[in-house]
Structure formats: structure tokens, C-alpha cells
Amino acid sequence: MTAQVNAAERERVAGLVFGFFPAQVVQTLARLGVPDTLGDSALGLDALAGRTGTHADALARLLRVATGLDLVTTTPEGAYALTPAGQLLRTGVPGSIGNLAQLFCGDAVWRAWGELEWSVRTGEVAFEKVTGRPAFAYMADDPTLNAIFTEAMAEGTRMAAPGIVAACDLTGVTTLADIGGGNGTLLTAFLDAHPHLRGILFDSPSGATAIVDDRCEVVTGDFFVSVPAADAYVLKSVIHDWDDERSVAILSRIREAMPPHGVLFLVEPVLVDDPAALPAQRMLLMSDLNMLVCTGGRERTESEFGALLAAAGLRLTAVTSAQERGYSVMRAEPA
């Protein structure tokens, strides 16, 4: 019995050790454009290699692994086609994670994770060690990487948006500002659900990448300095990027711009306090280390979020599950 348990545990741990192998297969397929090139069709090896600018024999070996991972299949004629799972690596399809794969398994983040030991020893940000620049400044200077980041964030937001919108009570709200709203994916969902609503999409000049519709104003700036005035604010997946001091600075700028009746919807996953429940939050735990090595931020518990809000002159009044992807909506009002 003990030997069987040990064998099973060894297999499980070995899966963790070699987890970076399939991660790079997925990233490389997306980066080479294989899923977009195949689309809904099937192509032979030579045609696919020609269209993706790859070495035919090496591509065949990659595709053989992708077949073993059930991302690609072969036709009776020997052509290659995407499986339903492989379709999720195409750009712009519902549920796509192609840009997520390129971001988190791409060069800069990949090298930063390689310095995890250094970050744990020093508490410093490995991304800055390997690139020489903070993550957001580095991406802002690389249009290709910045576009991948923006779309990667939108990919996750599209899946979570219905639950987030449903969890936010906008009674009495006429203007909603999405702070750090990127290409407006989340704000679009709010405007679609609330025809009376006007929106403000606020981000840095490199971050605000889209006009949502004629009910939305796009404003660029620095949320450490100031944010636009609005009845309500939504702040999704921003605070986890920053340490406590800079998180309080962002929240303080929102509090300063907020009217007495204003409200903030802070959208983040929330870490549990009970260690026994941590296995159910594996992805969030990995995200916490990703913040350590890439931005200097962190994932937080409900009490930790409450402390940040209090330091900024806000009080946490409700926490609601957004259902999808583990997000919670924390409602905060002026203290």
C-alpha cells in the first residue's frame, strides 16, 4: 500500500517538474501562428511550414507533441487540423487563451520565473532584474508585447464579465469609470447591460486601446496622480499588480475623485485564510508568485483588501462572488 501511494505521489510531483514542457509547446504553437493558420481547415506539413515560416521537420515534431496533447489531430490524408482544445489557441475565438499563453510563457515572464529563487531570497522583482525595467514600462515600449498583454487581459475578462456585471448593483449610477480598463472589454459589458449608463475608460496612453461606443469617453493618465470624476468606479485586476503603498495610492486617488454618494467595485480573486482550503486556489497561489517575480504585487485576503481600502479613506461594505474564474466583487464606499 505504501509503495503504491509513493508511486502515485512520485508521478504527481514529476508532473509538476515537467510542467514547463507542455507550457512551452502551447506558447510556441500560438507564437508561430499555427492555430490561426489552420483555423477551421486542415493543411499538409509543407503548406503549414511555409505559411508559418518554420522548419518542416522540426514543425512535424512539435505537431506530434501537440497531437499527443490533444491540441492537433491528423486527417486520413496526413494533414493537420485543430481539435476543439486547439481551437482555443486561435485569436479572437470565444474562450481563447492564445495571448495568455504568449504572455505568461513568453520571453520576459519566462525568464523572470527562472529567477524565482532570487526573488524569494531578496523580496525583489525578478522581471526588473532580467529586463532592467519595471514590467509595465517594459511592455509600453514594446508594441507587440503590449498588444499581447492587452488582449491576454481581455481574454480572461470576456469570460468573467457576465458574473462581474451581475454582481455590481448600479442603482442610481449614471457614470461608471473603469480604471485601468485596457481595451474596454469589461466596460462594454457594463454598457450593454445598462443602456442608461455612460462610461469612462481610463488607462495609461499605452493601455487605453479602444473606443467602446458613443456612450463612452476615453481618458488617459496616471492613476497614481489622478482619476476622472464619476458616480461609480470599477477596478479589476489592478490592485494585485502593486505593493501595499502603491495600492493605497491608487485607491486614494479614486477616493479623492469620488462624490459623497460614490461607490467603488474592486474586482479581484480573494485568498482564503484557511490553509486547508488552499488546494482549491492553486491558480491563485501561482498568480501570487507571478506578482512577486513580475510586478512586486501580491494576491490578498479579504481582511488585507479591507485594510488597503481603510487606509485610502474607504470602507468595505460587501463582498459578492462573481461566479466565473474565482473573482469577487468588493463594494467600497467613502468611510
Secondary structure, 3 states (H helix, E strand, C coil): CHHHHHHHHHHHHHHHHCCHHHHHHHHHHHHHCHHHHHCCCCECHHHHHHHHCCCHHHHHHHHHHHHHCCCEEECCCCCEEECHHHHCCCCCCCCCCHHHHHHHCCHHHHHHHCCHHHHHHHCCCHHHHHHCCCHHHHHHCCHHHHHHHHHHHHHHHHHHHHHHHHHCCCCCCCEEEEECCCCCHHHHHHHHHCCCCEEEEEECCCCCCCCCCCCEEEEECCCCCCCCCCCEEEEECCHHHCCHHHHHHHHHHHHHHCCCCCEEEEEEEEECCCHHHHHHHHHHHHHHHHHHHHCCCCCEEHHHHHHHHHHCCEEEEEEEECCHHHEEEEEEEEC
